[in-house]
Amino acid sequence: MTQLMGRPLLEVPGEPGGRPVVADLLTGVRTALVGLAMVGVPVLGLWVATPYADSDAAGATRLAGALWLLGHGAPVLRGGADAPLTVTPLLLGALVVVLLYRAGAGVAARRGLRSRWGGPVALWTGYCAVAVVVALHCAGAGLFRSRVLPDLLVVGLLAGLSTAAGVRSVRRLRPEAVGIEFLFDRLPPGWRPVGGVSVVCRAAAAAGAGLVATGGLLVAAAAALDAVTGGGRGMALLGRGPAALSGLLMLTVVLLPNAVLWGAAYALGPGFEVGAGTLVSPGGTRLGAVPEFPLFALLPQEGPGGWRLAALLLPLLAGLAPAVLLGRAAGGRRSPAGAGPWPPAATAVAALAAALLLGAGATALGWLSGGALAAGRMARLGPVPWWTGLAAAGWLAAVAVPGALLVRHRALGPAAVVYAGDDVYADDVEHAEDVTHPGDAGSAAGAGGTAAGRGASARLALRGRRSALELRARTHALVLRLSGPRRPTG
């Protein structure tokens, strides 16, 4: 009896400690319902608070379902003319990805590696089952309507990729399994950054974070300028009653990541479009009539760029952190054990690889952040993906390649004599040849007894002696560097 009570009631025979497929299927359903509730609860709350709502509860639920599908990147139709709406609210998309990623990682961790694909497949199936119900419900009449087959394909693809990413995080793949390492191995030895995959990925991520921060800074500056000097165009759109105010604020929040990415594209130079035949860039702005929306009220006035060209300097600042990361790794600092310093060519290759990764990411995010708001003129919104990716890669390459080489040179330069306060390492005179420099086979600076000055005259003498010793050590290190590496005798 004790053994029967201690065994799980829903355990699948032959899988000790495993979870049944039904439990993983319900996990996928629950994950989808949680994401749907994040969208549906505010929409239903606004429908209840609106005193003159022109739709019933079914229309409100269809609107919530269409917005949930739109958050996955699925295209929906708007209005009686079936105008396409493909602008993805990236905040909703990020929430969906996080939910699926965590669910996939949790299922894979509980099931173990022996049956790692049984749980994720059931999770994906449960999630897609909810998507089928939502797409069919939103296919009827309403302000926003779903396109069942394309929407299900997009939802299934996003759910599969996010769940697979969660499963792979549990497996903890080695860095050597990354494709970029395979490309590095095909390079000649002098051009190969040994063990540089993780450093290249960190540098690209740091550059991407810098560009996102640049876009956020530009959006915040535009909002401040609009509030101070622009007559409050954005705030004027918000004074339309509590329900309209809440709806506009929530829609602005879910589209704020899109605006930040558009600001990053603006800082890179290509800018973005707010309709066919328009352009918003530091070089100038061409606009026509735009929809009344708080984020569109932050757009600059039409005309030449002028002082707005200063925004082009922000990506240069965003490239400093990647240059430092790559340069320190090239100098042998924070590099894998046994990797050693990289040659200059390998340092440049690592910087260019980080630039290419950043360009690929900028292209993908530029494509996701834009889309169509309607047919005709509003069929093109957001940055041009290819131009944005090329500009991001070019900016990072222009900054990271010379910056990484400079940091590497300083990291591998002649080491100075070390002093602490007024203490002098007197034995540096006899052991000046042991100062580390790139040509030595691994020497270290010697350390001897210390001398402390007492009184003003002794302190001045120690300072003068320190300067003389430092000059002598630097001169000796320079001579050794110019004469080439020394060979040990005996």
C-alpha positions as CSV (number, residue, x, y, z in Angstrom):
1,M,0.0,0.0,0.0
2,T,2.8,2.4,0.8
3,Q,4.4,1.7,-2.6
4,L,1.2,2.4,-4.4
5,M,0.6,5.7,-2.6
6,G,4.1,6.8,-3.3
7,R,3.9,6.3,-7.1
8,P,2.6,9.1,-9.4
9,L,-1.0,8.4,-10.5
10,L,-0.4,9.8,-14.0
11,E,3.0,8.2,-14.7
12,V,3.5,6.7,-18.1
13,P,4.6,3.0,-17.9
14,G,8.3,2.6,-18.8
15,E,9.3,6.2,-18.1
16,P,10.3,6.6,-14.4
17,G,9.7,10.2,-13.3
18,G,8.3,11.1,-16.7
19,R,5.3,13.2,-17.5
20,P,2.3,12.0,-19.5
21,V,1.7,13.5,-22.9
22,V,-1.7,14.9,-21.7
23,A,0.1,17.0,-19.0
24,D,2.4,18.5,-21.6
25,L,-0.5,19.1,-24.0
26,L,-2.3,21.0,-21.2
27,T,0.8,23.0,-20.5
28,G,0.7,24.2,-24.1
29,V,-3.0,25.1,-23.8
30,R,-2.3,26.9,-20.5
31,T,0.6,28.9,-22.1
32,A,-1.6,30.0,-25.0
33,L,-4.5,31.0,-22.6
34,V,-2.1,33.1,-20.4
35,G,-1.0,35.0,-23.5
36,L,-4.5,35.4,-24.7
37,A,-5.6,36.7,-21.3
38,M,-2.9,39.4,-21.3
39,V,-4.5,40.8,-24.4
40,G,-8.2,39.9,-23.8
41,V,-8.5,41.3,-20.3
42,P,-7.6,44.9,-21.2
43,V,-9.7,44.8,-24.4
44,L,-12.8,43.5,-22.5
45,G,-12.2,46.1,-19.7
46,L,-12.2,48.9,-22.3
47,W,-15.3,47.4,-23.9
48,V,-17.1,47.5,-20.5
49,A,-15.9,51.0,-19.7
50,T,-16.9,52.5,-23.1
51,P,-20.4,53.9,-22.7
52,Y,-21.2,53.9,-26.4
53,A,-19.7,50.7,-27.6
54,D,-21.0,49.7,-31.0
55,S,-20.3,46.0,-30.7
56,D,-21.3,43.1,-28.4
57,A,-19.2,40.9,-26.3
58,A,-18.5,38.5,-29.2
59,G,-17.1,41.5,-31.2
60,A,-14.8,42.4,-28.2
61,T,-13.5,38.8,-28.0
62,R,-12.9,38.7,-31.7
63,L,-10.9,41.9,-31.4
64,A,-8.8,40.5,-28.6
65,G,-8.2,37.3,-30.6
66,A,-7.1,39.3,-33.6
67,L,-4.7,41.3,-31.6
68,W,-3.3,38.1,-30.0
69,L,-2.7,36.7,-33.5
70,L,-1.2,40.0,-34.6
71,G,1.2,39.8,-31.7
72,H,2.6,36.6,-33.2
73,G,3.3,38.4,-36.5
74,A,0.2,36.9,-38.2
75,P,-1.5,39.1,-40.8
76,V,-5.1,40.2,-40.2
77,L,-7.6,42.2,-42.2
78,R,-9.1,45.5,-41.1
79,G,-12.4,47.2,-42.0
80,G,-14.9,46.4,-44.6
81,A,-12.4,46.8,-47.4
82,D,-10.2,44.0,-46.1
83,A,-7.2,46.3,-45.7
84,P,-4.1,44.3,-44.7
85,L,-2.7,45.0,-41.2
86,T,0.8,43.4,-40.7
87,V,2.5,45.7,-38.2
88,T,3.5,43.4,-35.3
89,P,3.3,44.9,-31.8
90,L,6.7,43.7,-30.7
91,L,5.9,44.0,-27.0
92,L,3.1,41.3,-27.4
93,G,5.5,39.3,-29.6
94,A,8.2,39.4,-26.9
95,L,5.7,38.2,-24.2
96,V,4.7,35.3,-26.5
97,V,8.2,34.3,-27.1
98,V,9.1,34.4,-23.4
99,L,6.1,32.3,-22.4
100,L,6.8,29.6,-24.9
101,Y,10.6,29.7,-24.2
102,R,10.0,29.1,-20.5
103,A,7.3,26.5,-21.1
104,G,9.6,24.6,-23.5
105,A,12.5,24.7,-21.1
106,G,10.4,23.6,-18.2
107,V,8.9,20.6,-20.1
108,A,12.4,19.5,-21.4
109,A,13.9,19.8,-17.9
110,R,11.2,17.7,-16.3
111,R,11.2,15.0,-18.9
112,G,15.0,14.6,-19.2
113,L,17.2,14.2,-22.2
114,R,16.1,10.6,-23.0
115,S,12.6,11.8,-24.1
116,R,13.2,15.5,-24.7
117,W,11.1,15.8,-27.9
118,G,8.0,14.0,-26.6
119,G,7.1,16.9,-24.2
120,P,7.9,19.9,-26.6
121,V,5.8,18.3,-29.4
122,A,2.9,17.9,-27.1
123,L,3.4,21.5,-25.8
124,W,3.4,22.9,-29.4
125,T,0.3,20.9,-30.3
126,G,-1.6,22.2,-27.3
127,Y,-0.6,25.8,-28.1
128,C,-1.6,25.5,-31.8
129,A,-4.9,23.9,-30.8
130,V,-5.8,27.2,-29.0
131,A,-4.6,29.2,-32.0
132,V,-7.0,27.2,-34.3
133,V,-9.9,28.0,-32.1
134,V,-9.0,31.7,-31.9
135,A,-8.4,32.0,-35.7
136,L,-11.7,30.4,-36.5
137,H,-13.5,32.6,-34.0
138,C,-11.9,35.8,-35.5
139,A,-12.7,34.9,-39.1
140,G,-16.2,36.3,-38.8
141,A,-17.4,39.9,-39.2
142,G,-15.7,42.5,-37.1
143,L,-13.3,45.4,-37.2
144,F,-10.3,43.0,-37.4
145,R,-10.6,39.6,-38.9
146,S,-8.1,36.8,-39.2
147,R,-6.9,34.9,-42.2
148,V,-7.1,31.4,-40.9
149,L,-4.4,29.5,-42.9
150,P,-1.7,32.2,-43.0
151,D,-2.3,33.0,-39.3
152,L,-2.0,29.4,-38.2
153,L,1.2,28.9,-40.2
154,V,2.8,32.0,-38.6
155,V,1.7,31.1,-35.1
156,G,2.9,27.5,-35.6
157,L,6.3,28.6,-36.8
158,L,6.8,31.1,-34.0
159,A,5.6,28.6,-31.4
160,G,8.0,25.9,-32.8
161,L,11.0,28.1,-32.8
162,S,10.4,29.5,-29.3
163,T,9.8,26.1,-27.9
164,A,12.9,24.6,-29.6
165,A,15.0,27.5,-28.2
166,G,13.7,26.6,-24.7
167,V,14.6,23.0,-25.2
168,R,18.1,23.8,-26.5
169,S,18.7,26.0,-23.4
170,V,18.3,23.0,-21.2
171,R,20.6,20.9,-23.3
172,R,23.4,23.6,-22.9
173,L,25.0,23.2,-26.3
174,R,28.8,23.7,-26.4
175,P,30.1,26.9,-28.1
176,E,31.9,24.7,-30.7
177,A,28.5,23.6,-32.0
178,V,27.7,27.1,-33.2
179,G,27.9,27.6,-36.9
180,I,30.3,30.6,-36.7
181,E,33.0,28.4,-35.1
182,F,32.8,26.2,-38.1
183,L,33.4,29.2,-40.4
184,F,36.4,30.3,-38.2
185,D,38.0,26.9,-38.5
186,R,38.1,27.2,-42.3
187,L,40.2,30.4,-42.1
188,P,44.1,30.3,-42.3
189,P,45.8,30.2,-38.9
190,G,46.8,33.9,-39.0
191,W,43.3,35.0,-39.7
192,R,41.6,32.7,-37.1
193,P,40.4,34.2,-33.8
194,V,40.9,31.1,-31.6
195,G,38.0,30.6,-29.2
196,G,36.4,33.9,-30.3
197,V,32.8,32.7,-30.9
198,S,31.5,33.8,-27.5
199,V,33.4,37.1,-27.7
200,V,32.0,37.8,-31.1
201,C,28.5,37.0,-30.0
202,R,28.9,39.2,-26.9
203,A,30.2,42.1,-29.0
204,A,27.3,41.8,-31.4
205,A,24.9,41.8,-28.5
206,A,26.5,44.8,-26.9
207,A,26.4,46.7,-30.2
208,G,22.7,45.8,-30.6
209,A,21.9,46.9,-27.1
210,G,23.7,50.2,-27.8
211,L,21.6,50.7,-30.9
212,V,18.4,50.0,-29.0
213,A,19.5,52.4,-26.3
214,T,20.1,55.0,-29.1
215,G,16.6,54.5,-30.5
216,G,15.1,54.8,-27.0
217,L,17.1,58.0,-26.4
218,L,15.8,59.5,-29.6
219,V,12.2,58.6,-28.8
220,A,12.5,60.1,-25.4
221,A,14.1,63.3,-26.8
222,A,11.4,63.6,-29.4
223,A,8.7,63.3,-26.7
224,A,10.4,65.9,-24.6
225,L,10.8,68.3,-27.6
226,D,7.1,67.8,-28.5
227,A,6.0,68.5,-25.0
228,V,8.2,71.6,-24.7
229,T,8.4,73.2,-28.1
230,G,6.0,71.2,-30.3
231,G,2.7,72.4,-28.7
232,G,2.0,69.0,-27.2
233,R,0.7,67.4,-30.4
234,G,0.9,64.0,-28.8
235,M,-0.9,65.1,-25.6
236,A,-3.7,66.7,-27.5
237,L,-4.7,63.3,-28.9
238,L,-5.1,61.9,-25.5
239,G,-7.9,64.2,-24.2
240,R,-10.8,62.2,-25.6
241,G,-12.3,60.7,-22.6
242,P,-11.1,58.0,-20.1
243,A,-11.8,55.0,-22.4
244,A,-10.1,56.6,-25.4
245,L,-7.2,57.7,-23.2
246,S,-6.7,54.2,-21.8
247,G,-6.9,52.6,-25.3
248,L,-4.4,55.0,-26.8
249,L,-2.0,54.6,-23.9
250,M,-2.1,50.8,-24.1
251,L,-1.7,50.8,-27.8
252,T,1.2,53.2,-27.5
253,V,2.9,51.0,-24.9
254,V,2.6,47.8,-27.0
255,L,4.0,49.7,-30.0
256,L,6.8,51.4,-28.1
257,P,9.4,48.8,-29.0
258,N,8.6,49.3,-32.7
259,A,9.1,53.1,-32.2
260,V,12.5,52.4,-30.5
261,L,13.7,50.3,-33.4
262,W,12.5,53.0,-35.8
263,G,14.6,55.4,-33.8
264,A,17.6,53.2,-34.1
265,A,17.1,53.0,-37.9
266,Y,16.9,56.8,-37.9
267,A,20.2,57.1,-36.1
268,L,21.9,54.7,-38.5
269,G,21.0,56.9,-41.4
270,P,18.5,55.1,-43.7
271,G,15.6,56.2,-41.5
272,F,12.1,54.8,-41.9
273,E,8.9,55.3,-43.9
274,V,5.5,56.4,-42.7
275,G,3.7,55.7,-45.9
276,A,4.6,55.3,-49.6
277,G,6.8,58.1,-50.9
278,T,7.8,59.3,-47.4
279,L,11.1,59.3,-45.6
280,V,12.1,60.2,-42.1
281,S,15.9,60.4,-41.7
282,P,18.6,62.7,-40.3
283,G,19.2,64.0,-43.8
284,G,15.6,65.3,-44.2
285,T,12.0,64.5,-43.7
286,R,9.3,64.1,-46.3
287,L,5.8,63.6,-44.9
288,G,2.2,63.9,-46.0
289,A,-0.9,63.3,-44.0
290,V,-0.3,60.7,-41.2
291,P,-2.9,59.1,-39.0
292,E,-3.6,60.7,-35.6
293,F,-1.6,58.7,-33.1
294,P,0.6,59.8,-30.2
295,L,3.7,58.1,-31.6
296,F,3.2,59.7,-35.1
297,A,3.0,63.1,-33.3
298,L,6.7,62.6,-32.4
299,L,7.8,62.7,-36.0
300,P,10.1,65.6,-36.9
301,Q,8.8,68.5,-39.1
302,E,9.2,68.3,-42.8
303,G,12.4,69.8,-44.3
304,P,16.2,69.3,-44.3
305,G,17.8,67.6,-41.4
306,G,20.0,70.4,-40.1
307,W,21.1,69.9,-36.5
308,R,19.4,66.4,-36.6
309,L,22.4,65.1,-38.4
310,A,24.1,64.9,-35.0
311,A,22.1,61.7,-34.4
312,L,24.5,60.0,-36.7
313,L,27.2,60.2,-34.0
314,L,25.2,58.0,-31.6
315,P,26.0,54.7,-33.4
316,L,29.7,55.6,-33.1
317,L,29.3,55.6,-29.3
318,A,27.4,52.3,-29.5
319,G,30.4,50.7,-31.2
320,L,32.9,51.5,-28.4
321,A,31.8,48.7,-26.1
322,P,32.2,46.0,-28.7
323,A,35.6,47.4,-29.7
324,V,36.8,47.1,-26.1
325,L,35.4,43.6,-25.7
326,L,37.1,42.4,-28.9
327,G,40.3,44.2,-28.2
328,R,40.7,42.8,-24.7
329,A,40.0,39.3,-26.0
330,A,42.6,39.9,-28.8
331,G,45.1,40.9,-26.2
332,G,44.7,37.6,-24.3
333,R,42.4,39.0,-21.6
334,R,39.2,37.2,-20.8
335,S,39.9,34.7,-23.6
336,P,39.5,30.9,-23.3
337,A,42.4,29.1,-21.6
338,G,45.2,28.5,-24.0
339,A,43.9,30.7,-26.7
340,G,46.5,33.5,-26.3
341,P,46.6,36.8,-28.1
342,W,45.1,37.0,-31.6
343,P,47.1,38.4,-34.6
344,P,45.9,41.7,-36.0
345,A,44.2,39.9,-39.0
346,A,42.3,37.6,-36.6
347,T,41.2,40.6,-34.6
348,A,39.8,42.3,-37.7
349,V,38.0,39.1,-38.7
350,A,36.4,38.9,-35.3
351,A,35.2,42.5,-35.5
352,L,33.8,42.0,-39.0
353,A,32.0,38.8,-37.9
354,A,30.4,40.8,-35.0
355,A,29.4,43.4,-37.6
356,L,27.8,40.8,-39.8
357,L,25.9,39.3,-36.9
358,L,24.6,42.7,-36.0
359,G,23.6,43.4,-39.5
360,A,21.6,40.2,-39.7
361,G,19.9,41.0,-36.4
362,A,19.1,44.5,-37.5
363,T,17.6,43.3,-40.8
364,A,15.3,40.8,-39.0
365,L,14.2,43.4,-36.4
366,G,13.7,46.0,-39.1
367,W,11.4,43.7,-41.0
368,L,9.5,42.7,-37.9
369,S,9.0,46.2,-36.7
370,G,7.4,47.4,-39.9
371,G,4.6,46.4,-42.1
372,A,1.3,47.7,-43.5
373,L,-1.3,49.7,-41.7
374,A,-3.8,49.7,-44.5
375,A,-3.8,49.4,-48.3
376,G,-2.5,52.1,-50.7
377,R,-0.4,54.8,-49.1
378,M,-0.2,53.2,-45.7
379,A,1.0,49.9,-47.1
380,R,4.6,50.7,-46.2
381,L,5.6,51.6,-42.7
382,G,8.9,51.2,-40.8
383,P,12.5,50.9,-41.9
384,V,13.7,49.3,-45.0
385,P,15.2,46.0,-43.6
386,W,18.1,45.6,-46.0
387,W,19.3,49.2,-45.8
388,T,19.0,49.1,-42.0
389,G,21.1,45.9,-41.8
390,L,23.8,47.2,-44.1
391,A,24.0,50.5,-42.2
392,A,24.3,48.7,-38.8
393,A,27.0,46.3,-40.1
394,G,28.9,49.2,-41.7
395,W,28.8,51.4,-38.6
396,L,30.0,48.6,-36.4
397,A,32.8,47.6,-38.8
398,A,33.9,51.2,-39.1
399,V,34.2,51.6,-35.3
400,A,35.0,48.1,-34.1
401,V,37.9,47.1,-36.4
402,P,40.2,50.1,-35.7
403,G,39.0,50.3,-32.1
404,A,39.7,46.6,-31.4
405,L,43.1,46.9,-33.0
406,L,43.9,49.9,-30.8
407,V,42.8,48.2,-27.6
408,R,44.8,45.1,-28.6
409,H,47.9,47.2,-29.2
410,R,47.6,48.9,-25.8
411,A,46.9,45.5,-24.1
412,L,50.1,44.0,-25.7
413,G,52.2,47.1,-25.3
414,P,55.3,47.3,-23.0
415,A,54.3,47.0,-19.4
416,A,55.2,49.9,-17.2
417,V,57.0,49.6,-13.8
418,V,54.4,49.2,-11.0
419,Y,54.4,51.6,-8.1
420,A,52.1,51.9,-5.2
421,G,52.0,55.4,-3.7
422,D,55.5,56.4,-2.8
423,D,56.9,52.8,-2.5
424,V,59.5,52.1,-5.1
425,Y,60.4,48.6,-6.4
426,A,64.2,49.1,-6.3
427,D,65.0,45.8,-7.9
428,D,63.4,46.9,-11.2
429,V,66.9,48.3,-12.1
430,E,68.5,44.9,-12.1
431,H,65.5,43.1,-13.5
432,A,64.4,45.5,-16.1
433,E,64.9,42.9,-18.8
434,D,62.1,40.9,-17.2
435,V,59.5,43.5,-18.2
436,T,56.7,41.7,-20.1
437,H,56.3,42.6,-23.8
438,P,54.8,40.8,-26.8
439,G,58.2,39.6,-28.0
440,D,59.2,37.8,-24.8
441,A,58.5,34.1,-24.3
442,G,56.5,34.9,-21.1
443,S,58.7,36.9,-18.7
444,A,57.4,38.7,-15.6
445,A,58.5,41.9,-13.9
446,G,60.6,41.3,-10.8
447,A,59.7,42.6,-7.4
448,G,62.2,43.4,-4.7
449,G,62.3,45.2,-1.4
450,T,60.6,48.5,-1.0
451,A,62.0,51.8,0.2
452,A,59.9,54.3,2.0
453,G,60.9,58.0,1.9
454,R,60.9,59.9,5.2
455,G,60.8,63.6,5.2
456,A,60.4,66.0,2.3
457,S,63.9,65.6,0.9
458,A,63.7,61.8,1.0
459,R,60.3,61.9,-0.7
460,L,61.6,64.1,-3.5
461,A,64.6,61.8,-4.0
462,L,62.3,58.8,-4.2
463,R,60.1,60.5,-6.8
464,G,63.1,61.4,-8.9
465,R,64.4,57.8,-8.6
466,R,61.0,56.4,-9.6
467,S,60.9,58.6,-12.7
468,A,64.4,57.5,-13.7
469,L,63.7,53.8,-13.2
470,E,60.5,54.1,-15.2
471,L,62.3,55.8,-18.1
472,R,65.0,53.2,-18.0
473,A,62.6,50.3,-18.0
474,R,60.5,51.7,-20.8
475,T,63.7,52.4,-22.9
476,H,65.0,48.8,-22.3
477,A,61.6,47.3,-23.2
478,L,61.5,49.4,-26.4
479,V,65.0,48.2,-27.3
480,L,64.0,44.6,-26.7
481,R,60.9,45.0,-28.8
482,L,62.8,46.4,-31.7
483,S,65.5,43.8,-31.6
484,G,63.0,40.9,-31.7
485,P,62.3,38.0,-29.4
486,R,65.2,36.8,-27.3
487,R,66.2,33.1,-27.4
488,P,67.1,31.5,-24.0
489,T,70.7,30.6,-23.6
490,G,71.8,27.4,-21.9
